[in-house]
């Protein structure tokens, strides 16, 4: 990983949900057992899940000289059967150098407000997408 990631995102035992969201080992462990695209996975129930905690404790981040200063890294996984898998990313979807498309933003937004009424979801997203163009808040549609 880059030095930046290792120095600030390597905690394996976050004390609260906010810290869990910034922990690469913890979010990796969560993604093993839960849907990482569901914002509801960051809950007290998941924070206490012994499977997540145990796996997070076995994930180590290491600085790799020459790794870009951004958010990328190389992942190596050794499975229980001894097989090893690896992959590398230089960034991630949603980062400044890989922004989400409007459709991607809409999908993420809908996940965040999935418990609200469908008409409200559409209205809120449309308002957010044109927020920079309105001169007054009263121009927003709030139906």
DRENTOR-645741 format. One record per residue (C-alpha): residue number from 1; z, x, y; residue in three letters. Coordinates in pm, 1 decimal, decimal comma, padded with zeros to 6 digits, always signed. Last residue first. Example, Ala and Ser with C-alpha at 12.3 -4.5 7.8 and 13.67 -1.06 7.14 Angstrom:
# DRENTOR-645741
+-----+----------+----------+----------+------+
: pos :       c3 :       c1 :       c2 : code :
+-----+----------+----------+----------+------+
:   2 : +00714,0 : +01367,0 : -00106,0 :  SER :
:   1 : +00780,0 : +01230,0 : -00450,0 :  ALA :
+-----+----------+----------+----------+------+
***
This chain:
# DRENTOR-645741
+-----+----------+----------+----------+------+
: pos :       c3 :       c1 :       c2 : code :
+-----+----------+----------+----------+------+
: 143 : -00330,7 : -04280,3 : +01704,2 :  UNK :
: 142 : -00246,5 : -03986,0 : +01929,8 :  UNK :
: 141 : -00582,3 : -03884,6 : +02076,6 :  UNK :
: 140 : -00541,2 : -03589,2 : +02311,4 :  UNK :
: 139 : -00652,3 : -03629,9 : +02671,4 :  UNK :
: 138 : -00289,9 : -03692,9 : +02779,7 :  UNK :
: 137 : -00218,7 : -03326,2 : +02701,6 :  UNK :
: 136 : -00426,2 : -03235,2 : +03004,0 :  UNK :
: 135 : -00714,1 : -02992,2 : +03055,6 :  UNK :
: 134 : -00852,3 : -03019,3 : +02706,9 :  UNK :
: 133 : -01088,0 : -02752,6 : +02570,9 :  UNK :
: 132 : -00831,7 : -02519,3 : +02415,0 :  UNK :
: 131 : -00681,3 : -02804,8 : +02213,3 :  UNK :
: 130 : -01013,0 : -02903,1 : +02056,1 :  UNK :
: 129 : -00939,1 : -02797,0 : +01698,2 :  UNK :
: 128 : -00576,5 : -02901,4 : +01729,4 :  UNK :
: 127 : -00671,2 : -03255,2 : +01830,6 :  UNK :
: 126 : -00912,3 : -03291,8 : +01536,5 :  UNK :
: 125 : -00639,4 : -03164,4 : +01302,4 :  UNK :
: 124 : -00383,7 : -03409,3 : +01437,6 :  UNK :
: 123 : -00618,2 : -03707,4 : +01413,1 :  UNK :
: 122 : -00724,9 : -03626,2 : +01056,8 :  UNK :
: 121 : -00366,2 : -03583,7 : +00934,0 :  UNK :
: 120 : -00252,6 : -03895,7 : +01120,9 :  UNK :
: 119 : -00520,6 : -04105,2 : +00947,7 :  UNK :
: 118 : -00410,7 : -03964,3 : +00608,8 :  UNK :
: 117 : -00039,1 : -04052,5 : +00663,8 :  UNK :
: 116 : +00194,5 : -03753,2 : +00636,9 :  UNK :
: 115 : +00317,5 : -03590,5 : +00314,0 :  UNK :
: 114 : +00032,1 : -03340,1 : +00302,4 :  UNK :
: 113 : +00121,1 : -03191,6 : +00641,3 :  UNK :
: 112 : +00112,6 : -02822,8 : +00544,4 :  UNK :
: 111 : -00149,6 : -02873,1 : +00273,5 :  UNK :
: 110 : -00374,3 : -03054,2 : +00520,2 :  UNK :
: 109 : -00344,1 : -02763,3 : +00764,7 :  UNK :
: 108 : -00447,3 : -02512,7 : +00496,3 :  UNK :
: 107 : -00752,1 : -02720,8 : +00401,9 :  UNK :
: 106 : -00845,3 : -02772,7 : +00767,6 :  UNK :
: 105 : -00813,7 : -02401,3 : +00842,0 :  UNK :
: 104 : -01037,7 : -02320,3 : +00545,9 :  UNK :
: 103 : -01292,8 : -02575,9 : +00664,8 :  UNK :
: 102 : -01283,3 : -02422,0 : +01013,6 :  UNK :
: 101 : -01340,3 : -02083,0 : +00851,6 :  UNK :
: 100 : -01038,1 : -01859,7 : +00796,5 :  UNK :
:  99 : -01037,3 : -01521,4 : +00964,5 :  UNK :
:  98 : -01103,2 : -01198,5 : +00771,8 :  UNK :
:  97 : -01048,4 : -00916,3 : +01027,6 :  UNK :
:  96 : -00768,2 : -01106,7 : +01198,6 :  UNK :
:  95 : -00603,3 : -01185,6 : +00861,6 :  UNK :
:  94 : -00656,0 : -01535,5 : +00721,7 :  UNK :
:  93 : -00811,2 : -01417,1 : +00397,0 :  UNK :
:  92 : -00659,8 : -01083,9 : +00303,8 :  UNK :
:  91 : -00729,4 : -00717,6 : +00381,0 :  UNK :
:  90 : -00835,4 : -00395,4 : +00209,8 :  UNK :
:  89 : -00808,5 : -00539,0 : -00138,2 :  UNK :
:  88 : -00780,0 : -00349,7 : -00466,2 :  UNK :
:  87 : -00761,0 : -00447,6 : -00831,2 :  UNK :
:  86 : -00587,4 : -00344,2 : -01150,4 :  UNK :
:  85 : -00518,6 : -00460,4 : -01503,9 :  UNK :
:  84 : -00329,9 : -00282,5 : -01781,1 :  UNK :
:  83 : -00294,5 : -00409,4 : -02138,2 :  UNK :
:  82 : +00034,9 : -00315,8 : -02305,6 :  UNK :
:  81 : +00091,0 : -00653,6 : -02475,1 :  UNK :
:  80 : +00360,7 : -00740,2 : -02219,6 :  UNK :
:  79 : +00108,2 : -00692,3 : -01940,5 :  UNK :
:  78 : +00096,5 : -00388,5 : -01712,1 :  UNK :
:  77 : -00020,4 : -00480,5 : -01364,3 :  UNK :
:  76 : -00166,6 : -00245,4 : -01105,1 :  UNK :
:  75 : -00226,8 : -00367,5 : -00753,4 :  UNK :
:  74 : -00400,7 : -00164,6 : -00485,9 :  UNK :
:  73 : -00334,5 : -00236,6 : -00122,8 :  UNK :
:  72 : -00444,8 : -00396,4 : +00196,4 :  UNK :
:  71 : -00245,1 : -00510,3 : +00498,0 :  UNK :
:  70 : -00359,0 : -00267,6 : +00761,7 :  UNK :
:  69 : -00302,2 : +00105,2 : +00810,8 :  UNK :
:  68 : -00572,1 : +00187,3 : +00555,8 :  UNK :
:  67 : -00455,5 : +00373,8 : +00248,6 :  UNK :
:  66 : -00508,0 : +00748,0 : +00285,1 :  UNK :
:  65 : -00167,1 : +00833,2 : +00151,1 :  UNK :
:  64 : -00046,3 : +00557,6 : -00082,3 :  UNK :
:  63 : +00286,5 : +00403,8 : +00000,2 :  UNK :
:  62 : +00451,3 : +00245,8 : -00297,3 :  UNK :
:  61 : +00555,2 : -00111,1 : -00353,7 :  UNK :
:  60 : +00761,7 : -00185,4 : -00660,6 :  UNK :
:  59 : +00764,6 : -00510,0 : -00856,2 :  UNK :
:  58 : +01032,6 : -00529,4 : -01128,5 :  UNK :
:  57 : +01292,5 : -00705,8 : -00911,2 :  UNK :
:  56 : +01031,3 : -00964,3 : -00816,1 :  UNK :
:  55 : +00990,9 : -01050,3 : -01186,9 :  UNK :
:  54 : +01363,2 : -01116,3 : -01230,5 :  UNK :
:  53 : +01392,6 : -01318,6 : -00909,5 :  UNK :
:  52 : +01090,3 : -01533,9 : -00990,5 :  UNK :
:  51 : +01205,2 : -01601,9 : -01346,9 :  UNK :
:  50 : +01561,3 : -01670,5 : -01226,9 :  UNK :
:  49 : +01441,8 : -01948,7 : -00993,4 :  UNK :
:  48 : +01693,8 : -01946,6 : -00706,3 :  UNK :
:  47 : +01439,1 : -01904,6 : -00425,5 :  UNK :
:  46 : +01215,3 : -02156,0 : -00605,0 :  UNK :
:  45 : +01480,6 : -02427,0 : -00581,5 :  UNK :
:  44 : +01575,8 : -02326,5 : -00226,2 :  UNK :
:  43 : +01217,7 : -02385,8 : -00117,7 :  UNK :
:  42 : +00909,5 : -02182,8 : -00035,9 :  UNK :
:  41 : +00700,5 : -02354,4 : -00301,4 :  UNK :
:  40 : +00650,5 : -02643,6 : -00057,7 :  UNK :
:  39 : +00375,6 : -02450,4 : +00122,6 :  UNK :
:  38 : +00143,3 : -02512,9 : -00175,2 :  UNK :
:  37 : -00125,8 : -02244,0 : -00178,9 :  UNK :
:  36 : +00088,1 : -02008,3 : -00388,1 :  UNK :
:  35 : +00088,1 : -02261,2 : -00675,2 :  UNK :
:  34 : +00390,7 : -02163,1 : -00884,2 :  UNK :
:  33 : +00489,5 : -01923,5 : -01166,2 :  UNK :
:  32 : +00295,8 : -01603,4 : -01098,8 :  UNK :
:  31 : +00245,5 : -01685,3 : -00731,3 :  UNK :
:  30 : +00623,9 : -01682,5 : -00685,2 :  UNK :
:  29 : +00641,4 : -01330,2 : -00830,7 :  UNK :
:  28 : +00374,8 : -01209,8 : -00587,2 :  UNK :
:  27 : +00558,2 : -01381,8 : -00302,5 :  UNK :
:  26 : +00879,7 : -01200,4 : -00401,8 :  UNK :
:  25 : +00721,5 : -00857,6 : -00441,9 :  UNK :
:  24 : +00525,4 : -00890,5 : -00115,2 :  UNK :
:  23 : +00831,3 : -01006,5 : +00080,6 :  UNK :
:  22 : +00746,4 : -01175,1 : +00411,0 :  UNK :
:  21 : +00771,2 : -01533,3 : +00285,4 :  UNK :
:  20 : +01094,8 : -01449,0 : +00103,3 :  UNK :
:  19 : +01250,1 : -01334,1 : +00432,0 :  UNK :
:  18 : +01186,1 : -01678,4 : +00579,9 :  UNK :
:  17 : +01322,9 : -01852,2 : +00269,5 :  UNK :
:  16 : +01655,7 : -01671,4 : +00279,7 :  UNK :
:  15 : +01839,1 : -01368,5 : +00145,4 :  UNK :
:  14 : +01535,2 : -01188,7 : +00010,9 :  UNK :
:  13 : +01594,1 : -00983,5 : -00305,3 :  UNK :
:  12 : +01282,9 : -00774,8 : -00374,0 :  UNK :
:  11 : +01227,1 : -00641,3 : -00021,3 :  UNK :
:  10 : +00899,5 : -00450,0 : +00011,8 :  UNK :
:   9 : +00751,4 : -00610,9 : +00325,1 :  UNK :
:   8 : +00853,0 : -00392,1 : +00620,6 :  UNK :
:   7 : +00819,0 : -00022,7 : +00531,6 :  UNK :
:   6 : +00585,8 : -00068,8 : +00235,8 :  UNK :
:   5 : +00347,3 : -00290,0 : +00431,2 :  UNK :
:   4 : +00326,1 : -00056,1 : +00731,4 :  UNK :
:   3 : +00295,1 : +00253,4 : +00511,0 :  UNK :
:   2 : -00018,1 : +00102,0 : +00359,8 :  UNK :
:   1 : +00000,0 : +00000,0 : +00000,0 :  UNK :
+-----+----------+----------+----------+------+
***
